[in-house]
Structure formats: C-alpha cells, structure tokens
Amino acid sequence: MQEDAMKIHDLITTSDALADLCARLAKSEFVTVDTEFMRENTYWPELCLVQIANTEEAAAIDPLAEGLDMTPLLDLLTENEDVLKVFHAGGQDVEIIVNMTGKTPSPVFDTQIAMMAISQSEQIGYANLVETWLNITIDKGARFTYWSRRPLTERQIESALRDLTHLSKIFPKILTNLIKTCRRASPDADMQQLPDHPN
C-alpha cells in the first residue's frame, strides 16, 4: 500500500478510539512506533505523545488526555508477540515504556541498528535515513518544541505522524536488504541473526 493511501486518524484522546485502533493494529505483521517526551522538569521522561502506524493507518495518541486508558496500547507493545515493533534509535522510546509497565516491548526491530549492519558504518540519524531510502528531506522544525503544552498544533501532529508513515515504508526495504546482507555473510543466516532490540 502506498504511503499516500494510508489513513491518517485525528488525534486519539478517548479510550474507545484507542481500543479500536489497537484491536486493528494487533492483526498487523509490524507496527512502527515513536514517542515525544519532555525531560527538563522530571526525573523520568514525561510521555507527551505516542505515534503508531502500520502499512494502512497511522495515529497519534495523547497520553495526557483526561481519562485515557492506555492499557490496550501498552499491551500491544509489551504483550503481543505476534506483532513486530519497529523503532528508529528506539532506546529512549523503550525506556519510557519500561518505566510505565515494567516490561520491555517485544519483539523489537531497530532500523538504526539494522543500517549499521547493512552499511558497516556509524549510526544514521532519522532524517538521513529518510533521505537515503525515500529521497525526501524532512522538515524538523516542529520537532523542537514543548510537547507537553496543550493543545497540540496541527503542524506538530502532522510532523510527528509523517515520521511514522515514512518509517512504515522504509522498514520493509531495510529488512529485505538486511536479510540479503546476512545471507551473504553466512549461507545459514536466518531471522535469529537480525537485530531484535534497540540497545
């Protein structure tokens, strides 16, 4: 499915909408995940936004929305072993989830680690990843902001979701390339050799 055919949801702020979304995503082979957070005034990062997508739909979730039950999302990330969770440089994202649940998302694939395996080079930033694989230049202007302030602007939400729609398109390409790289390195290479954690 092409990125421009992906359904982009309005900001999710209710428990029913989140539960419905997670029920659909639970049937996916993989989901891409990103978070926005603030660290300035708290010992632990304050989760301010969660973005999640598969190949068909993408949504931003407001964890600061009053009365929002995050359980379906957290269960999807930490309990559902059938859905691969894809991050880019996901160490801090995973840290937040572990702090909230005491559990580590599983299974996990980190595209930054995968790119290091493919290119045998240093870590690649997300903007460079998108430019390399999709020839798209990312506007990062809305990223450096106070994510804890409400209401969020349309530009903030659009920028955050754009990252996920890009990653959903890039991940299958990286996986195909990584499998070829592993097979060249060893004829017996299999999926067990692929990166499955962000750290």
C-alpha positions in Angstrom: 0.0 0.0 0.0 1.3 3.4 -0.9 2.0 6.0 1.7 -0.4 8.4 0.2 -3.2 5.8 0.6 -2.6 5.5 4.3 -5.4 6.5 6.6 -4.3 9.3 9.0 -6.5 9.5 12.1 -7.4 12.5 14.1 -5.5 12.8 17.4 -6.7 10.0 19.7 -7.9 11.2 23.1 -10.6 8.7 24.1 -10.3 5.2 25.5 -12.8 3.7 22.9 -10.9 5.1 19.9 -7.6 3.8 21.3 -9.0 0.4 22.0 -10.5 0.2 18.4 -7.2 1.3 16.9 -5.1 -1.3 18.9 -7.6 -4.1 18.0 -6.9 -3.4 14.3 -3.1 -3.0 14.8 -2.9 -6.2 16.7 -3.6 -8.0 13.4 -0.6 -6.4 11.7 2.8 -8.1 10.9 4.5 -5.0 12.2 3.9 -1.5 13.6 6.2 1.5 13.6 6.4 3.3 16.9 7.7 6.7 18.0 7.2 8.9 21.1 7.5 12.6 22.0 8.5 13.4 25.6 9.9 16.0 27.9 12.8 15.5 30.3 13.5 19.0 31.6 11.5 19.1 34.8 11.1 15.4 35.7 13.5 12.6 36.8 11.8 10.2 34.3 10.8 11.3 30.8 7.2 12.7 30.7 5.4 10.9 27.8 3.6 13.6 25.8 2.7 11.8 22.5 2.8 8.3 21.0 2.7 7.7 17.3 2.0 4.3 15.8 1.3 3.1 12.3 1.2 0.0 10.1 1.1 0.0 6.3 -2.6 1.0 6.3 -3.2 3.6 9.0 -1.4 5.9 11.4 -2.4 7.7 14.5 -1.1 10.0 17.2 -2.2 9.2 20.7 -2.4 11.8 23.5 -1.4 10.1 26.8 -2.1 13.4 28.6 -5.8 13.3 27.6 -8.1 13.2 30.7 -9.4 9.7 31.4 -7.5 8.0 28.6 -6.9 4.3 29.3 -3.5 3.4 27.8 -3.8 -0.3 28.6 -4.6 -1.5 25.0 -1.6 0.3 23.6 0.8 -0.8 26.3 -0.5 -4.4 26.0 0.0 -4.3 22.2 3.6 -3.1 22.7 4.6 -5.5 25.6 2.3 -8.5 25.5 1.6 -9.2 21.8 4.4 -11.3 20.5 2.9 -11.6 17.0 3.4 -8.0 16.1 6.9 -6.7 15.4 7.6 -3.3 16.9 9.8 -1.1 14.7 11.7 1.9 16.1 14.5 4.1 14.8 17.1 4.7 17.6 14.4 3.4 20.0 16.3 3.3 23.2 14.6 6.3 24.8 11.2 5.2 23.5 11.6 1.7 25.0 12.9 3.3 28.3 9.6 5.2 28.6 7.5 2.0 28.0 9.6 0.1 30.5 9.1 2.8 33.1 5.3 2.7 32.6 4.9 -1.0 32.5 7.9 -2.7 34.0 8.1 -4.7 30.7 10.2 -4.4 27.5 8.4 -4.2 24.1 8.9 -7.5 22.2 9.7 -8.4 19.6 11.6 -5.2 18.5 13.4 -4.2 15.4 15.6 -1.0 15.4 16.3 0.4 11.9 19.3 2.4 13.1 21.0 -0.9 14.3 19.9 -2.6 11.1 21.5 0.2 9.0 24.8 -0.2 10.9 24.8 -3.9 10.0 24.0 -3.2 6.3 26.4 -0.4 5.7 29.1 -1.2 8.4 29.1 2.5 9.2 28.3 4.8 12.1 24.8 5.4 13.4 22.5 7.2 10.9 20.0 9.8 12.0 16.4 9.6 11.1 16.5 12.5 8.6 19.4 10.9 6.8 17.6 7.5 6.8 14.6 9.0 5.1 16.7 10.9 2.6 18.7 7.8 1.8 15.7 5.4 1.2 13.0 7.8 0.0 14.9 10.8 -1.3 12.7 13.0 0.9 14.0 15.9 3.0 12.3 16.2 6.4 11.2 19.5 7.9 12.2 19.0 11.6 11.0 22.5 12.6 8.1 21.2 14.7 10.1 18.6 16.5 11.9 21.0 18.8 9.1 22.2 20.9 7.2 21.8 24.2 5.3 18.6 23.6 3.6 18.8 27.0 1.7 22.0 26.1 -1.9 21.6 25.1 -3.5 22.0 22.6 -1.0 20.5 20.2 -0.9 22.2 16.8 -1.8 20.6 13.6 1.8 21.1 12.4 3.1 19.2 15.5 0.8 16.3 14.9 1.4 16.2 11.1 5.2 16.3 11.6 5.1 13.5 14.2 2.9 11.3 12.1 4.9 11.9 8.9 7.9 10.2 10.6 5.9 7.1 11.2 4.4 6.9 7.6 8.0 7.2 6.3 9.3 4.5 8.6 6.4 2.1 7.7 7.5 2.5 4.1 11.3 2.2 4.8 11.2 -0.8 7.1 10.3 -3.5 4.6 13.1 -2.2 2.3 15.6 -2.3 5.1 14.5 -5.8 6.2 14.9 -7.1 2.6 18.3 -5.6 2.3 19.4 -6.8 5.8 18.3 -10.4 5.0 20.4 -10.3 1.8 23.4 -8.9 3.8 23.1 -11.7 6.4 22.9 -14.4 3.7 26.0 -13.0 2.0 27.8 -13.1 5.3 26.6 -16.7 6.1 24.7 -19.1 3.9 22.9 -20.4 7.0 21.9 -16.9 8.3 18.3 -16.7 9.4 15.9 -14.3 11.1 17.5 -15.1 14.5 20.5 -13.0 13.4 18.6 -9.9 12.8 18.5 -7.0 15.3 15.7 -7.5 17.7 16.3 -4.9 20.3 17.2 -1.2 20.4 20.1 -1.2 22.8 
